[in-house]
Amino acid sequence: MDLRAVHDYDRWANHQWMSYLESIGSPETEMAVFSHQLAAAKMWATRLNGEHPTGLAELIPTAAEIDAIAESWRHIISRGTTGDVAFRRFNGEEVVSSIESVVVHVANHGTYHRGELRGLCRAAGREGFPETDFFLWDRLGRP
């Protein structure tokens, strides 16, 4: 699997949700979930760039922020995904993980939380939320 494609999909799906959430007035609960997902992707990119964050930064979701995070991931992936990265979890635990696992984890984390957003919207009786399935993105020609 081309990990660049996985992160291109993630960018596309995040833009779909950003547009939808803005169109329904950026509800607080859903925006908090979306913000968490983006902040985590940004934090992991920071770790893979050699920095040591001590927590998730506050992040206000915007289209520009989505693009900046996605570009960080394209750059990381272009450097190669072999090897390991050592980091300290927020609870102080020291961990070593493969770079490839982190790259996959971040994309998976985004999919997980977009599914959570879908459930929140459905429970609130909202309609018209985006379909952001990987297969759909692929069938649409990977826009």
C-alpha positions as CSV (number, residue, x, y, z in Angstrom):
1,M,0.0,0.0,0.0
2,D,1.2,3.4,-0.9
3,L,1.2,5.3,2.4
4,R,1.1,8.7,0.5
5,A,-2.2,7.6,-0.9
6,V,-3.5,6.7,2.6
7,H,-2.7,10.2,3.8
8,D,-4.1,11.8,0.6
9,Y,-7.3,10.0,1.4
10,D,-7.1,11.3,5.0
11,R,-6.8,14.9,3.7
12,W,-9.7,14.5,1.4
13,A,-11.9,13.0,4.1
14,N,-11.0,15.7,6.5
15,H,-11.9,18.4,4.0
16,Q,-15.3,16.7,3.5
17,W,-16.0,16.7,7.2
18,M,-14.7,20.3,7.6
19,S,-17.1,21.5,4.9
20,Y,-20.0,19.6,6.4
21,L,-19.4,20.8,10.0
22,E,-19.1,24.4,8.9
23,S,-22.4,24.0,6.9
24,I,-24.2,22.9,10.1
25,G,-22.8,25.7,12.3
26,S,-19.7,23.9,13.7
27,P,-21.4,22.2,16.6
28,E,-19.2,22.1,19.7
29,T,-19.1,18.4,20.4
30,E,-18.4,17.4,16.8
31,M,-15.8,20.2,16.4
32,A,-14.1,19.0,19.6
33,V,-13.8,15.5,18.1
34,F,-12.5,16.8,14.8
35,S,-10.1,19.2,16.5
36,H,-8.7,16.3,18.6
37,Q,-8.2,14.2,15.5
38,L,-6.3,16.9,13.7
39,A,-4.3,17.9,16.8
40,A,-3.2,14.3,17.2
41,A,-2.1,14.1,13.5
42,K,-0.1,17.3,14.0
43,M,1.4,16.1,17.2
44,W,2.6,12.8,15.6
45,A,4.1,14.7,12.7
46,T,6.0,16.9,15.3
47,R,7.3,13.8,17.0
48,L,8.5,12.3,13.7
49,N,10.3,15.6,13.0
50,G,12.3,15.2,16.2
51,E,10.4,17.4,18.6
52,H,9.0,16.2,21.9
53,P,5.5,17.7,22.6
54,T,4.2,17.3,26.1
55,G,0.5,17.4,25.1
56,L,-1.9,18.1,22.3
57,A,-2.0,21.7,21.2
58,E,-5.3,23.5,21.0
59,L,-6.2,23.5,17.4
60,I,-9.0,25.3,15.6
61,P,-9.9,23.2,12.5
62,T,-9.6,25.1,9.2
63,A,-9.1,24.0,5.6
64,A,-5.6,25.6,5.8
65,E,-4.7,23.6,8.9
66,I,-5.9,20.4,7.2
67,D,-3.6,21.1,4.3
68,A,-0.6,22.1,6.4
69,I,-1.0,18.8,8.4
70,A,-1.3,16.8,5.2
71,E,1.8,18.4,3.7
72,S,3.7,17.5,6.9
73,W,2.8,13.9,6.4
74,R,3.7,14.0,2.7
75,H,7.1,15.3,3.6
76,I,7.6,12.7,6.4
77,I,6.5,9.8,4.0
78,S,8.8,11.1,1.3
79,R,11.8,10.8,3.6
80,G,11.0,7.1,4.0
81,T,9.1,5.0,6.6
82,T,11.7,2.5,7.5
83,G,13.4,2.7,10.9
84,D,12.1,3.5,14.3
85,V,11.2,6.5,16.3
86,A,11.6,6.9,20.1
87,F,9.2,9.1,21.9
88,R,7.8,9.8,25.3
89,R,4.1,9.3,25.8
90,F,2.2,12.0,27.7
91,N,2.2,9.8,30.8
92,G,6.0,9.7,30.7
93,E,6.4,6.2,29.3
94,E,9.3,5.9,26.8
95,V,8.3,4.0,23.7
96,V,10.0,3.0,20.4
97,S,7.8,2.3,17.4
98,S,8.4,1.8,13.7
99,I,7.9,4.9,11.6
100,E,5.6,2.9,9.3
101,S,3.4,2.0,12.2
102,V,3.0,5.6,13.3
103,V,2.1,6.6,9.7
104,V,-0.6,4.0,9.5
105,H,-1.8,4.7,13.1
106,V,-2.4,8.4,12.3
107,A,-4.5,7.6,9.2
108,N,-6.4,5.0,11.1
109,H,-7.0,7.4,14.0
110,G,-8.6,9.8,11.5
111,T,-10.9,7.2,10.1
112,Y,-11.9,6.2,13.6
113,H,-12.8,9.7,14.6
114,R,-14.6,10.4,11.4
115,G,-16.7,7.3,12.1
116,E,-17.4,8.8,15.6
117,L,-18.5,12.0,13.9
118,R,-20.9,10.1,11.7
119,G,-22.4,8.4,14.8
120,L,-22.7,11.7,16.6
121,C,-24.5,13.3,13.6
122,R,-26.8,10.4,13.2
123,A,-27.7,10.4,16.9
124,A,-28.5,14.1,16.7
125,G,-30.8,13.5,13.8
126,R,-28.6,15.3,11.3
127,E,-28.6,14.4,7.6
128,G,-26.3,15.0,4.7
129,F,-23.1,14.1,6.5
130,P,-20.3,13.1,4.1
131,E,-19.5,9.6,3.0
132,T,-15.8,9.4,3.5
133,D,-15.1,5.8,2.9
134,F,-11.7,4.9,1.4
135,F,-13.3,2.8,-1.3
136,L,-15.5,5.8,-2.3
137,W,-12.4,8.0,-2.5
138,D,-10.7,5.4,-4.7
139,R,-13.8,5.0,-7.0
140,L,-14.0,8.8,-7.3
141,G,-10.5,8.7,-8.8
142,R,-8.6,9.7,-5.6
143,P,-9.6,13.5,-5.8
